[in-house]
Amino acid sequence: MKLSRTFWRLSTVILTALVTLAGPRGSAGSTMAVKEPANGDLFTAFVSVLRHPRCMNCHSRGDFTRQSDDGHPHPMNVRRGTDGRGVTAEKCSTCHQDQNLSGSHLPPGAPNWGLPPATTPMIWEGLSNAQLCRSIKDPKQNRNRTIDQLVEHLTEDKLVMWGWNPGEGRTAIPMPHEEFVTRVKEWRAVGASCPN
């Protein structure tokens, strides 16, 4: 009995000392004080890529694609069509091949060139960062993608990656692709939350 009381008193003293040394959770003296960026901050760290003209020209309002850094409408009255690949004889693949054509301002290209389909047009124009984040995560708007599939699309899809190699006469996305991939994966790793 005496040993038991001594043991519990000693345990209490040691535990109190450890808590005192560690400090309150999250205080400046504790190892917990390292502030992780909020998930919304992680999304904000790469949203500039999604707002770049290479992305916005296909994710803007209207049933047509846009061109150049000023986002003017595509000539020849090109339209989305139900599958996002154009209508009638004005199919995207008529001019846009699987790779860029050599020469300044010649048709750019990447596999599966086109707009998102009419059922999920993924229009980002005019959305706040929080709204854009929620829309790309929404399976009803993102072609039923999980977060992992969304990250794969954003970081590995050849059409998306074209933005970093858009061909002569076009401004590439300024954030290095490797940095974008890192930021998107960090965002996923902490829950892919959206800004407020």
Summary of the structure (lengths in Angstrom):
residues: 196
radius of gyration: 25.1
end to end distance: 57.4
largest distance: 94.2
contacts: 503
relative contact order: 0.15
helix: 42%
strand: 4%
